[in-house]
Amino acid sequence: MQNHYHYSNIRNSTVVAFARGDVNGDKIPDAVYVTGMKESHVSIIKNLTLVIQDGATGNLTQVPLNENMGYHPTLFLGDFTGEGVRDILITIATGGSGGTTYNYVYTFVHNNLRLLFDSDVYNQMYQYGVTYKDDYKVEVFSSLNNTKYLIDLTLREPEYLNEIYDTNGKLKSAVNGWVDPISGLYPIDFDSNKIYELLAYQKISGRYHADSLGFIQNRLKWNGSMFVLDYQDLAIFGSQAE
């Protein structure tokens, strides 16, 4: 049995994230790595690759990530499917101004590597509309589940509102915002059943990116073939009480 869990270099790449646990279901802990190429003058990591070392045989399985360049990759091992075996969650910061992330969930049960979640696919599926309305309201529409939310702007500073609305609370012109791609994907066992769900955060922006209106929070649950929307809400920011 080979248990070399601390490679400093795998095929000329540096280990940038590491976790250990049984991911193939044979009850023997495996070593899970994310490797990449670091350049000394920048902090970005290129050629990001998932590498799994079978704890029983020492055999390596590796796959390049779809988005294989970013910052601060992290690994989390936990059961997302209910098979009783840990799956692999990878999170990578994109370096974008919105704090967005690339996210992947893989399963390696019976040494069969499969991609269960890809943030690029998620971002294409989960589409939103953000539209300013009269009377200091913003409507956020989630098309996937045909759900509408209203954000009340009346607590915003007068300078902000006066740029958008006239004295009667009517829009001076049409204003639209947007919802960012995933800016955080968190494993949480909401049911306390040792099976993790995913909580996806997406920032809502108004007229410009720093004009934050809140966050869409989508709870995703494995249904046997894919992660589906289990629960959605919209979180807003408060204002300092006078």
TIVOTI-751131 format. One record per residue (C-alpha): x, y, z. Coordinates in Angstrom, 3 decimals, padded with zeros to 6 digits. Last residue first. Example, Ala and Ser with C-alpha at 12.3 -4.5 7.8 and 13.67 -1.06 7.14 Angstrom:
BEGIN
c1=013.670&c2=-001.060&c3=007.140
c1=012.300&c2=-004.500&c3=007.800
***
This chain:
BEGIN
c1=-031.271&c2=056.987&c3=013.369
c1=-031.008&c2=053.365&c3=012.301
c1=-028.106&c2=052.531&c3=009.981
c1=-029.463&c2=050.990&c3=006.814
c1=-029.981&c2=047.311&c3=006.078
c1=-028.739&c2=045.285&c3=003.128
c1=-030.997&c2=042.871&c3=001.280
c1=-031.083&c2=039.083&c3=001.046
c1=-033.156&c2=037.443&c3=-001.698
c1=-034.441&c2=033.924&c3=-001.251
c1=-034.381&c2=030.625&c3=-003.058
c1=-035.000&c2=027.025&c3=-002.015
c1=-034.446&c2=023.564&c3=-003.485
c1=-033.089&c2=024.510&c3=-006.904
c1=-031.684&c2=021.420&c3=-008.575
c1=-028.284&c2=019.734&c3=-008.511
c1=-028.232&c2=016.869&c3=-011.007
c1=-028.967&c2=013.173&c3=-011.517
c1=-030.166&c2=011.765&c3=-008.212
c1=-031.929&c2=014.910&c3=-007.005
c1=-028.871&c2=016.656&c3=-005.516
c1=-029.903&c2=019.844&c3=-003.707
c1=-029.202&c2=023.487&c3=-004.433
c1=-029.986&c2=026.399&c3=-002.119
c1=-030.016&c2=029.648&c3=-004.057
c1=-029.261&c2=032.953&c3=-002.371
c1=-029.749&c2=036.091&c3=-004.483
c1=-027.781&c2=038.896&c3=-002.900
c1=-028.348&c2=042.548&c3=-002.107
c1=-028.612&c2=045.960&c3=-003.770
c1=-024.926&c2=046.679&c3=-004.303
c1=-024.083&c2=049.868&c3=-006.198
c1=-020.369&c2=049.036&c3=-006.479
c1=-021.072&c2=047.347&c3=-009.808
c1=-022.942&c2=050.198&c3=-011.395
c1=-026.589&c2=051.231&c3=-011.818
c1=-027.885&c2=048.461&c3=-009.562
c1=-025.979&c2=045.315&c3=-008.661
c1=-027.311&c2=042.039&c3=-007.259
c1=-024.609&c2=039.662&c3=-006.007
c1=-025.042&c2=035.936&c3=-006.452
c1=-024.563&c2=033.495&c3=-003.543
c1=-024.926&c2=029.732&c3=-004.011
c1=-025.692&c2=027.443&c3=-001.070
c1=-024.918&c2=023.813&c3=-001.859
c1=-026.494&c2=020.900&c3=000.018
c1=-024.519&c2=018.416&c3=002.050
c1=-025.622&c2=014.961&c3=003.099
c1=-024.813&c2=014.057&c3=006.714
c1=-028.529&c2=014.094&c3=007.578
c1=-028.463&c2=017.388&c3=009.490
c1=-031.112&c2=018.701&c3=007.046
c1=-029.285&c2=021.940&c3=006.211
c1=-025.921&c2=020.246&c3=005.735
c1=-024.094&c2=023.223&c3=004.253
c1=-021.496&c2=023.326&c3=001.478
c1=-020.876&c2=026.902&c3=000.281
c1=-020.698&c2=028.372&c3=-003.201
c1=-019.600&c2=032.007&c3=-003.344
c1=-019.616&c2=034.798&c3=-005.910
c1=-021.689&c2=032.903&c3=-008.454
c1=-022.329&c2=034.969&c3=-011.585
c1=-023.437&c2=038.567&c3=-011.048
c1=-027.038&c2=039.768&c3=-011.111
c1=-027.895&c2=042.863&c3=-013.148
c1=-029.194&c2=046.411&c3=-013.012
c1=-031.615&c2=048.269&c3=-015.241
c1=-032.668&c2=051.921&c3=-015.294
c1=-035.264&c2=053.499&c3=-017.598
c1=-035.392&c2=057.293&c3=-017.368
c1=-036.452&c2=059.967&c3=-014.881
c1=-038.272&c2=057.290&c3=-012.897
c1=-041.254&c2=058.592&c3=-010.957
c1=-041.068&c2=059.178&c3=-007.213
c1=-043.032&c2=062.417&c3=-007.385
c1=-039.946&c2=064.580&c3=-006.822
c1=-038.232&c2=062.955&c3=-009.808
c1=-036.387&c2=059.659&c3=-009.533
c1=-032.958&c2=058.312&c3=-010.541
c1=-030.414&c2=060.973&c3=-009.582
c1=-032.622&c2=062.138&c3=-006.738
c1=-032.602&c2=058.625&c3=-005.254
c1=-028.831&c2=058.499&c3=-004.848
c1=-028.553&c2=061.996&c3=-003.420
c1=-031.441&c2=061.267&c3=-001.050
c1=-029.536&c2=058.373&c3=000.615
c1=-031.212&c2=054.969&c3=000.387
c1=-033.926&c2=054.104&c3=002.905
c1=-036.662&c2=054.437&c3=000.273
c1=-035.049&c2=051.872&c3=-001.981
c1=-037.505&c2=049.004&c3=-001.431
c1=-036.457&c2=045.781&c3=-003.185
c1=-039.240&c2=043.808&c3=-004.867
c1=-038.877&c2=040.099&c3=-005.712
c1=-040.341&c2=038.055&c3=-008.574
c1=-040.261&c2=034.301&c3=-009.156
c1=-040.588&c2=032.387&c3=-012.442
c1=-038.424&c2=029.503&c3=-011.155
c1=-035.698&c2=029.710&c3=-013.810
c1=-036.565&c2=033.312&c3=-014.729
c1=-035.641&c2=034.969&c3=-011.443
c1=-037.034&c2=038.516&c3=-011.571
c1=-035.692&c2=041.327&c3=-009.417
c1=-037.903&c2=044.404&c3=-009.295
c1=-036.408&c2=047.577&c3=-007.849
c1=-038.666&c2=050.029&c3=-006.035
c1=-038.440&c2=053.727&c3=-005.273
c1=-042.022&c2=054.649&c3=-006.262
c1=-041.511&c2=053.909&c3=-009.965
c1=-039.611&c2=050.786&c3=-010.975
c1=-035.938&c2=049.896&c3=-011.438
c1=-035.446&c2=046.608&c3=-013.282
c1=-033.154&c2=043.689&c3=-012.450
c1=-033.749&c2=040.622&c3=-014.637
c1=-032.293&c2=037.233&c3=-013.792
c1=-030.834&c2=034.101&c3=-015.358
c1=-029.876&c2=030.857&c3=-013.602
c1=-029.209&c2=028.342&c3=-016.369
c1=-026.130&c2=029.961&c3=-017.921
c1=-024.606&c2=030.655&c3=-014.506
c1=-025.151&c2=027.028&c3=-013.485
c1=-023.394&c2=025.695&c3=-016.580
c1=-020.391&c2=027.931&c3=-015.893
c1=-020.501&c2=026.968&c3=-012.206
c1=-020.003&c2=023.295&c3=-013.062
c1=-021.615&c2=020.647&c3=-010.858
c1=-021.639&c2=016.839&c3=-010.973
c1=-018.419&c2=016.180&c3=-012.918
c1=-017.667&c2=012.462&c3=-012.955
c1=-014.521&c2=010.507&c3=-012.035
c1=-015.093&c2=006.758&c3=-011.861
c1=-012.729&c2=005.275&c3=-009.264
c1=-015.628&c2=003.298&c3=-007.765
c1=-017.107&c2=006.623&c3=-006.535
c1=-015.003&c2=009.570&c3=-007.749
c1=-017.625&c2=012.342&c3=-007.637
c1=-016.806&c2=015.864&c3=-008.727
c1=-018.227&c2=019.256&c3=-007.708
c1=-016.871&c2=022.329&c3=-009.460
c1=-016.895&c2=026.056&c3=-008.726
c1=-015.362&c2=029.082&c3=-010.438
c1=-015.733&c2=032.172&c3=-008.307
c1=-016.913&c2=035.774&c3=-008.483
c1=-015.497&c2=038.458&c3=-006.205
c1=-017.300&c2=041.142&c3=-008.163
c1=-014.130&c2=042.856&c3=-009.370
c1=-012.827&c2=039.700&c3=-011.016
c1=-009.956&c2=037.672&c3=-009.590
c1=-011.651&c2=034.439&c3=-010.612
c1=-011.486&c2=032.911&c3=-007.138
c1=-011.398&c2=029.117&c3=-007.310
c1=-013.659&c2=026.680&c3=-005.448
c1=-013.369&c2=022.898&c3=-005.719
c1=-015.897&c2=020.536&c3=-004.122
c1=-015.027&c2=016.827&c3=-004.112
c1=-017.453&c2=014.078&c3=-003.126
c1=-017.222&c2=011.982&c3=000.014
c1=-018.870&c2=008.589&c3=-000.029
c1=-022.146&c2=007.654&c3=001.676
c1=-024.057&c2=007.595&c3=-001.604
c1=-026.219&c2=010.510&c3=-000.457
c1=-025.254&c2=012.729&c3=-003.395
c1=-023.449&c2=015.655&c3=-001.724
c1=-021.151&c2=013.679&c3=000.591
c1=-018.236&c2=015.854&c3=001.682
c1=-014.688&c2=016.787&c3=000.740
c1=-013.804&c2=020.481&c3=000.455
c1=-010.934&c2=021.885&c3=-001.607
c1=-009.766&c2=025.482&c3=-002.065
c1=-008.182&c2=027.397&c3=-004.937
c1=-006.704&c2=030.809&c3=-004.050
c1=-006.599&c2=032.517&c3=-007.452
c1=-007.485&c2=031.706&c3=-011.039
c1=-006.728&c2=029.712&c3=-014.193
c1=-008.098&c2=026.318&c3=-015.198
c1=-011.687&c2=027.097&c3=-016.054
c1=-012.699&c2=023.658&c3=-017.292
c1=-010.437&c2=022.015&c3=-014.714
c1=-007.738&c2=019.710&c3=-016.052
c1=-008.293&c2=016.063&c3=-015.047
c1=-006.127&c2=013.725&c3=-013.008
c1=-006.196&c2=010.174&c3=-011.731
c1=-003.095&c2=008.892&c3=-009.963
c1=-002.565&c2=005.321&c3=-008.771
c1=-001.159&c2=004.926&c3=-005.251
c1=-002.908&c2=001.561&c3=-004.984
c1=-004.933&c2=001.691&c3=-001.772
c1=-005.007&c2=005.441&c3=-001.115
c1=-005.906&c2=006.207&c3=-004.722
c1=-004.232&c2=009.498&c3=-005.569
c1=-006.625&c2=012.087&c3=-006.988
c1=-005.418&c2=015.051&c3=-009.050
c1=-007.631&c2=017.987&c3=-010.075
c1=-005.795&c2=020.354&c3=-012.407
c1=-005.252&c2=024.105&c3=-012.540
c1=-003.096&c2=025.002&c3=-015.542
c1=-002.476&c2=028.520&c3=-014.267
c1=-002.244&c2=030.127&c3=-010.830
c1=-002.488&c2=033.915&c3=-010.452
c1=-000.305&c2=035.468&c3=-007.755
c1=002.063&c2=037.255&c3=-010.108
c1=005.856&c2=037.716&c3=-010.275
c1=006.827&c2=034.160&c3=-009.338
c1=004.516&c2=032.411&c3=-011.747
c1=002.652&c2=029.499&c3=-010.224
c1=001.649&c2=026.477&c3=-012.283
c1=-001.153&c2=024.372&c3=-010.921
c1=-002.173&c2=021.427&c3=-008.787
c1=-005.401&c2=020.732&c3=-006.937
c1=-004.954&c2=017.691&c3=-004.796
c1=-006.972&c2=014.849&c3=-003.323
c1=-005.284&c2=012.076&c3=-001.359
c1=-007.357&c2=008.959&c3=-000.684
c1=-008.426&c2=007.520&c3=002.653
c1=-009.288&c2=003.788&c3=002.552
c1=-012.970&c2=002.902&c3=003.053
c1=-013.218&c2=001.584&c3=-000.542
c1=-015.782&c2=004.241&c3=-001.517
c1=-013.830&c2=006.201&c3=-004.129
c1=-013.575&c2=009.530&c3=-002.267
c1=-012.204&c2=008.327&c3=001.069
c1=-010.558&c2=011.338&c3=002.644
c1=-007.590&c2=013.670&c3=002.406
c1=-007.455&c2=017.280&c3=001.267
c1=-004.890&c2=019.395&c3=-000.577
c1=-004.751&c2=022.730&c3=-002.397
c1=-001.997&c2=024.512&c3=-004.366
c1=000.206&c2=021.491&c3=-005.135
c1=002.843&c2=022.706&c3=-007.600
c1=003.097&c2=021.330&c3=-011.120
c1=006.031&c2=019.618&c3=-012.830
c1=004.235&c2=016.271&c3=-013.037
c1=003.144&c2=016.386&c3=-009.408
c1=005.334&c2=018.490&c3=-007.123
c1=005.395&c2=018.924&c3=-003.368
c1=003.798&c2=015.498&c3=-002.975
c1=002.398&c2=015.161&c3=000.499
c1=000.134&c2=012.139&c3=000.669
c1=002.497&c2=009.338&c3=-000.216
c1=000.331&c2=006.485&c3=001.051
c1=001.304&c2=003.437&c3=-000.954
c1=000.000&c2=000.000&c3=000.000
***
